Every structure is written in C-alpha cells, then in structure tokens.
Amino acid sequence: MDGREAKNATAIAVTEGLSSAFPVALASGAAIGLGHKFHAGFAKNVGASGKVAMAIMPPFFAFVLAGEHAINRTVREGGAAAAAGGAAARAGSTWHLRAANYFHHHTLICFGAIIAPMYGAILSNELAKPRPPTWRFSHAIIHTRVFGQAAAVVSLVLCFGFKDIMTKAGAPFDVGDD
C-alpha cells in the first residue's frame, strides 16, 4: 500500500471507528451514570477512576475494532476501490459531514457549547448536596470553578485533538452540495 492508499485507509478507519464508538460511548456513559445514581453499592464501592475506565473502555474497543475491520477490508479490496466505495456510501447521508465541517470551522464555539452545560451541571450538583448551616453560596462557586477547570481542560484537549484528527483525515469534507 503506498502513502496515498494508506492515508485513505486511515481516514476510512477513523471515520468508521468514530461512528461505531459514539453510540457505544453514549450507552456506556448512561449505564455508568444510572448505576451510580440507582445502585448504592456501585456508587459507594467503585471509585471515580473505575467509573471513568468502565465508561471509556467500551467505546475505545468499538473504535479499535471498527477501525481494524475497515483497514482489513480496505487492504482486501484494494485501497482505491475501498476509498471510492466509502465516498459513494457517504454521498447519500451528508448530515454528519456537515456537522463535522461546522465543528472544524467553529471549534471554539462548539467547545463553548460543550463546556457551558458542564459548568451548569457541576453548579447544580454542588447546590443540590446537603450542606452544614455555615456553608455559603461562595463555596459552591469555588467548587464549580475547580471542577469546571478540570472539565474545561479535558474538553479543550479533546475538541482540538478531534479537530486535528479531522484535518489529517481531509477536513473540511466535500458534502456534494447541488
């Protein structure tokens, strides 16, 4: 496989890997959230790192598995034929390519749209906890700032890392507007 075919195979693998990992990530995240909320033993006995690991591993596995299958299929069918087939398959459903192009062009706006609800959720969580009578609203603001900074740093790295991956995969993508 030459350099161009390898790049096409990689782009196909990343696209299929992400499309496979996204629904699995939603499901595993929801399952961990529900387990934490409704199962006292799970919430008490599994630490934060264990919950994060349980939420991250299934989508990671789905991404790797779908990527490997895509690369194997590309090698089997020949790089150029598989790339043409992938483009033909994408021609009918361009909503995800439009969303990817929007994200690629407006990454900072998308980052803000991701992090703002996180800050709201963190503040809501801080305000909902039972507190002693000496506790003040400023304590919730301080906790929100600290936890929000961690969420913001992780989200920033993920957003701009994803933008870099999309750029390497050929973004902005041609959506075939008529």
Phi and psi in degrees as a GROMACS rama.xvg file:
@    title "Ramachandran Plot"
@    xaxis  label "Phi"
@    yaxis  label "Psi"
@TYPE xy
-83.334  -179.949  ASP-2
-60.0905  -41.7292  GLY-3
-67.8324  -42.7979  ARG-4
-65.2906  -36.7348  GLU-5
-65.5187  -40.1354  ALA-6
-64.9174  -40.8896  LYS-7
-63.4357  -42.3703  ASN-8
-64.2026  -39.6166  ALA-9
-66.0578  -43.0174  THR-10
-62.2342  -42.8164  ALA-11
-64.3474  -42.507  ILE-12
-64.0333  -42.5719  ALA-13
-65.6073  -43.9006  VAL-14
-61.7345  -48.9259  THR-15
-68.6223  -35.6085  GLU-16
-63.4172  -45.3382  GLY-17
-66.8487  -39.131  LEU-18
-68.5957  -25.7329  SER-19
-82.4161  -35.3128  SER-20
-75.9558  -31.9499  ALA-21
-59.4752  -52.7335  PHE-22
-65.8377  -32.0675  PRO-23
-67.58  -38.3658  VAL-24
-63.6529  -41.553  ALA-25
-62.0851  -44.9206  LEU-26
-67.2017  -45.0868  ALA-27
-69.4382  -38.0872  SER-28
-63.3404  -42.3359  GLY-29
-64.8803  -40.46  ALA-30
-63.9625  -42.1014  ALA-31
-67.3601  -42.4271  ILE-32
-61.0277  -44.2954  GLY-33
-67.2979  -39.7315  LEU-34
-62.1025  -40.1137  GLY-35
-67.0863  -38.7994  HIS-36
-77.2754  -40.6183  LYS-37
-106.085  -4.30808  PHE-38
-124.155  105.683  HIS-39
-61.959  -37.4381  ALA-40
-65.1429  -40.7369  GLY-41
-66.2395  -45.8083  PHE-42
-63.4773  -36.6928  ALA-43
-81.4251  -40.3842  LYS-44
-94.941  -16.3745  ASN-45
-106.401  123.486  VAL-46
-75.779  175.696  GLY-47
-62.1154  -41.3962  ALA-48
-66.1414  -35.569  SER-49
-67.0643  -39.5837  GLY-50
-67.8453  -41.4386  LYS-51
-63.166  -43.3807  VAL-52
-62.2956  -41.6341  ALA-53
-67.8349  -28.9686  MET-54
-80.2241  -30.5546  ALA-55
-87.1784  -34.4227  ILE-56
-63.4627  -44.2528  MET-57
-60.2862  -45.5901  PRO-58
-67.5311  -32.9623  PRO-59
-62.8707  -44.6213  PHE-60
-62.3887  -43.2795  PHE-61
-63.1392  -41.3183  ALA-62
-61.11  -48.7241  PHE-63
-65.7828  -43.9544  VAL-64
-64.1128  -46.831  LEU-65
-65.2063  -38.6508  ALA-66
-63.541  -43.128  GLY-67
-63.9453  -42.9992  GLU-68
-62.91  -39.6043  HIS-69
-65.4243  -42.5395  ALA-70
-65.9878  -43.8341  ILE-71
-61.3964  -42.6321  ASN-72
-63.7298  -41.3502  ARG-73
-62.6666  -43.1371  THR-74
-65.7925  -42.3241  VAL-75
-64.5732  -43.509  ARG-76
-85.5179  -13.9829  GLU-77
96.7933  134.614  GLY-78
-57.0882  -47.6128  GLY-79
-68.7055  -40.3837  ALA-80
-65.7698  -39.7757  ALA-81
-69.6627  -37.8162  ALA-82
-64.2616  -41.9086  ALA-83
-65.4652  -39.3441  ALA-84
-65.4151  -39.798  GLY-85
-64.3499  -40.1539  GLY-86
-67.5048  -38.709  ALA-87
-67.6147  -36.7989  ALA-88
-68.9985  -31.2731  ALA-89
-80.4854  -18.1039  ARG-90
-60.9732  -33.8712  ALA-91
-80.7037  -21.3347  GLY-92
-126.537  91.3115  SER-93
-101.128  1.69047  THR-94
-60.1785  -40.4999  TRP-95
-70.8454  -30.9956  HIS-96
-70.9982  -37.6459  LEU-97
-63.5066  -42.5591  ARG-98
-64.1933  -40.086  ALA-99
-65.0695  -40.5145  ALA-100
-64.5666  -41.8202  ASN-101
-61.1343  -46.307  TYR-102
-60.4962  -40.9797  PHE-103
-65.2352  -40.2065  HIS-104
-81.8255  -27.4755  HIS-105
-126.486  52.5583  HIS-106
-62.5951  -41.9416  THR-107
-67.5698  -37.2598  LEU-108
-64.9797  -42.9096  ILE-109
-64.0768  -37.911  CYS-110
-60.5815  -44.7529  PHE-111
-62.0035  -38.4737  GLY-112
-68.8315  -24.2809  ALA-113
-83.6446  -44.1964  ILE-114
-80.7508  -29.9983  ILE-115
-60.0152  -46.6604  ALA-116
-65.8002  -28.5192  PRO-117
-64.2524  -44.9666  MET-118
-60.8433  -42.0949  TYR-119
-61.8969  -41.515  GLY-120
-66.544  -39.6095  ALA-121
-65.2991  -45.88  ILE-122
-63.3883  -42.1883  LEU-123
-60.5149  -42.2437  SER-124
-63.7987  -42.5045  ASN-125
-64.5976  -38.768  GLU-126
-75.2896  -23.5438  LEU-127
-83.5472  -15.9844  ALA-128
-70.7373  144.162  LYS-129
-69.1173  135.363  PRO-130
-130.255  155.754  ARG-131
-70.6273  163.416  PRO-132
-63.7548  -23.095  PRO-133
-81.2517  -5.34093  THR-134
-73.2148  140.631  TRP-135
-119.867  163.851  ARG-136
-59.6803  -32.6157  PHE-137
-61.5454  -28.6089  SER-138
-65.5112  -40.2342  HIS-139
-64.8068  -38.8034  ALA-140
-64.8054  -42.2909  ILE-141
-64.4577  -45.1315  ILE-142
-63.5086  -39.7571  HIS-143
-62.0283  -40.9288  THR-144
-63.5782  -44.1427  ARG-145
-66.76  -51.1314  VAL-146
-67.7296  -35.2853  PHE-147
-65.4809  -35.488  GLY-148
-62.6782  -42.5635  GLN-149
-62.6218  -44.9568  ALA-150
-63.6961  -39.4057  ALA-151
-66.7766  -42.3161  ALA-152
-64.4179  -46.3902  VAL-153
-63.5755  -44.0881  VAL-154
-64.9323  -38.7451  SER-155
-63.8308  -45.091  LEU-156
-63.3953  -42.4149  VAL-157
-66.9649  -43.7717  LEU-158
-62.8335  -50.3202  CYS-159
-75.7198  -26.4417  PHE-160
-66.1828  -40.7802  GLY-161
-66.1397  -37.9559  PHE-162
-62.969  -39.7569  LYS-163
-65.0706  -41.4889  ASP-164
-62.2247  -42.7451  ILE-165
-64.9863  -38.3126  MET-166
-62.8804  -42.134  THR-167
-66.744  -26.4241  LYS-168
-86.5711  0.272522  ALA-169
107.237  12.6522  GLY-170
-69.3812  148.565  ALA-171
-71.9167  145.886  PRO-172
-89.7348  150.626  PHE-173
-82.5204  118.971  ASP-174
-98.2618  -0.492822  VAL-175
68.1386  43.2827  GLY-176
-64.1535  138.59  ASP-177
